[in-house]
Amino acid sequence: MIISLLVGLILCAVFLLYGSNKHQHLYAKPLPKYCKWLGFLFISSALYIATLQFSGVAVLLSWLMVSMLCLVILPSVIFFSKVKK
């Protein structure tokens, strides 16, 4: 249950961080600045939750792995869905 919360927080954070970037292609206009800070808050919360679930280096490794996976998959999915249209 905690792991799904961890992944959900990171996924929401990635959507907020990507949506607040000026070079994003998901929305017509980028999200406001507070969404970027909310994304950073979600990422930090996910790191804290990971410390509750895992121990030692596993915290950092799992947190970085899920974050990097989401940061690569989201723009790729958006790009390839726009290309097919």
Secondary structure as a PSIPRED ss2 file (coil, helix, strand):
# PSIPRED VFORMAT (PSIPRED V4.0)

   1 M C   1.000  0.000  0.000
   2 I H   0.000  1.000  0.000
   3 I H   0.000  1.000  0.000
   4 S H   0.000  1.000  0.000
   5 L H   0.000  1.000  0.000
   6 L H   0.000  1.000  0.000
   7 V H   0.000  1.000  0.000
   8 G H   0.000  1.000  0.000
   9 L H   0.000  1.000  0.000
  10 I H   0.000  1.000  0.000
  11 L H   0.000  1.000  0.000
  12 C H   0.000  1.000  0.000
  13 A H   0.000  1.000  0.000
  14 V H   0.000  1.000  0.000
  15 F H   0.000  1.000  0.000
  16 L H   0.000  1.000  0.000
  17 L H   0.000  1.000  0.000
  18 Y H   0.000  1.000  0.000
  19 G H   0.000  1.000  0.000
  20 S C   1.000  0.000  0.000
  21 N C   1.000  0.000  0.000
  22 K C   1.000  0.000  0.000
  23 H C   1.000  0.000  0.000
  24 Q C   1.000  0.000  0.000
  25 H C   1.000  0.000  0.000
  26 L C   1.000  0.000  0.000
  27 Y C   1.000  0.000  0.000
  28 A C   1.000  0.000  0.000
  29 K C   1.000  0.000  0.000
  30 P C   1.000  0.000  0.000
  31 L C   1.000  0.000  0.000
  32 P C   1.000  0.000  0.000
  33 K H   0.000  1.000  0.000
  34 Y H   0.000  1.000  0.000
  35 C H   0.000  1.000  0.000
  36 K H   0.000  1.000  0.000
  37 W H   0.000  1.000  0.000
  38 L H   0.000  1.000  0.000
  39 G H   0.000  1.000  0.000
  40 F H   0.000  1.000  0.000
  41 L H   0.000  1.000  0.000
  42 F H   0.000  1.000  0.000
  43 I H   0.000  1.000  0.000
  44 S H   0.000  1.000  0.000
  45 S H   0.000  1.000  0.000
  46 A H   0.000  1.000  0.000
  47 L H   0.000  1.000  0.000
  48 Y H   0.000  1.000  0.000
  49 I H   0.000  1.000  0.000
  50 A H   0.000  1.000  0.000
  51 T H   0.000  1.000  0.000
  52 L H   0.000  1.000  0.000
  53 Q H   0.000  1.000  0.000
  54 F C   1.000  0.000  0.000
  55 S C   1.000  0.000  0.000
  56 G C   1.000  0.000  0.000
  57 V H   0.000  1.000  0.000
  58 A H   0.000  1.000  0.000
  59 V H   0.000  1.000  0.000
  60 L H   0.000  1.000  0.000
  61 L H   0.000  1.000  0.000
  62 S H   0.000  1.000  0.000
  63 W H   0.000  1.000  0.000
  64 L H   0.000  1.000  0.000
  65 M H   0.000  1.000  0.000
  66 V H   0.000  1.000  0.000
  67 S H   0.000  1.000  0.000
  68 M H   0.000  1.000  0.000
  69 L H   0.000  1.000  0.000
  70 C H   0.000  1.000  0.000
  71 L H   0.000  1.000  0.000
  72 V H   0.000  1.000  0.000
  73 I H   0.000  1.000  0.000
  74 L H   0.000  1.000  0.000
  75 P H   0.000  1.000  0.000
  76 S H   0.000  1.000  0.000
  77 V H   0.000  1.000  0.000
  78 I H   0.000  1.000  0.000
  79 F H   0.000  1.000  0.000
  80 F H   0.000  1.000  0.000
  81 S H   0.000  1.000  0.000
  82 K H   0.000  1.000  0.000
  83 V H   0.000  1.000  0.000
  84 K C   1.000  0.000  0.000
  85 K C   1.000  0.000  0.000
